[in-house]
């Protein structure tokens, strides 16, 4: 059961990385002035494209990466430490297409994917 949850998490992280690498947070032709927000404007968000927030963030696949003391914030996923300095989307303060935010996110996603793949591989029977 835990292995399935880890695999689902790994798949979600890979989807998020692919979305980011393909320019998913770049302003759209339809709404060129709208700044897109990391995670919130991603298909991986539980509330993506919904007119109102229908699902609590506590149900999100990212919640385990959010420090416990930040889980009550309006946008908990923006408080995930992305590097050894503890930079977060909130602290970096830029929109999703800001190069420093994108770089920090890509690095975090790649590291986290690698760690999860390693953990899943070590659980495989020899």
Order of alpha helices (4+ residues) and beta strands (2+ residues): alpha-alpha-alpha
